[in-house]
Amino acid sequence: MPAPWSAYAEVVDHIFRVAPEATPTRSDFLDICYANDIEDDVIDGFDALREGVMFNNADEVKAALQQAGQIAE
């Protein structure tokens, strides 16, 4: 089930705040989710992203999640 962007933003913002030069991938988001007991809907949303795609900012992540139909309106 899709999750609200605010649930994803917590994970995405953490990565870019801790390492602003980072270009995280699907696996990076999932690692943070598993390490922090993030809700299953958010994990499923990140899991829907294509492996190997590197994201340069939160807007790119949000667009990819929207395209995958993983953000609740």
C-alpha positions as CSV (number, residue, x, y, z in Angstrom):
1,M,0.0,0.0,0.0
2,P,1.4,3.4,-0.8
3,A,2.6,5.6,2.0
4,P,2.5,9.4,2.3
5,W,5.6,11.3,1.2
6,S,6.2,12.5,4.7
7,A,7.0,8.9,5.8
8,Y,9.5,8.6,2.9
9,A,10.9,12.0,3.5
10,E,12.2,11.0,7.0
11,V,14.5,8.5,5.4
12,V,15.4,10.5,2.3
13,D,16.2,13.7,4.3
14,H,18.3,11.7,6.7
15,I,20.6,10.5,3.9
16,F,21.0,13.9,2.3
17,R,21.5,15.6,5.7
18,V,24.1,13.2,6.9
19,A,25.9,12.9,3.6
20,P,25.0,15.8,1.2
21,E,27.3,14.5,-1.5
22,A,25.6,11.1,-1.4
23,T,23.9,9.5,-4.5
24,P,21.9,6.9,-2.7
25,T,20.3,3.9,-4.4
26,R,17.3,1.7,-3.5
27,S,19.5,-0.4,-1.3
28,D,20.7,2.5,0.8
29,F,17.1,3.5,1.5
30,L,16.2,0.0,2.5
31,D,19.2,-0.4,4.7
32,I,18.1,2.7,6.7
33,C,14.6,1.4,6.9
34,Y,15.6,-2.0,8.3
35,A,18.1,-0.5,10.7
36,N,15.4,1.9,12.1
37,D,12.3,-0.3,12.1
38,I,10.5,1.9,9.5
39,E,6.9,0.9,8.6
40,D,6.4,-1.8,6.0
41,D,4.6,0.4,3.5
42,V,7.6,2.7,3.3
43,I,9.9,-0.4,2.9
44,D,7.7,-1.7,0.1
45,G,7.7,1.7,-1.6
46,F,11.5,1.9,-1.6
47,D,11.7,-1.7,-2.7
48,A,9.6,-0.7,-5.8
49,L,12.4,1.6,-7.0
50,R,14.8,0.3,-9.8
51,E,18.0,-1.1,-8.4
52,G,21.1,0.7,-9.5
53,V,19.5,4.1,-10.0
54,M,21.4,6.8,-8.2
55,F,19.4,9.8,-6.8
56,N,20.9,13.2,-6.5
57,N,18.3,14.9,-4.3
58,A,15.0,14.3,-2.5
59,D,13.0,15.6,-5.5
60,E,14.3,12.8,-7.7
61,V,13.4,10.2,-5.1
62,K,9.9,11.6,-4.8
63,A,9.4,11.6,-8.5
64,A,10.5,8.0,-8.8
65,L,8.2,6.9,-6.0
66,Q,5.3,8.8,-7.6
67,Q,6.1,7.2,-11.0
68,A,6.1,3.8,-9.2
69,G,2.7,4.6,-7.7
70,Q,4.1,4.4,-4.1
71,I,3.0,7.8,-2.7
72,A,-0.4,8.0,-1.2
73,E,-2.3,11.1,-2.2
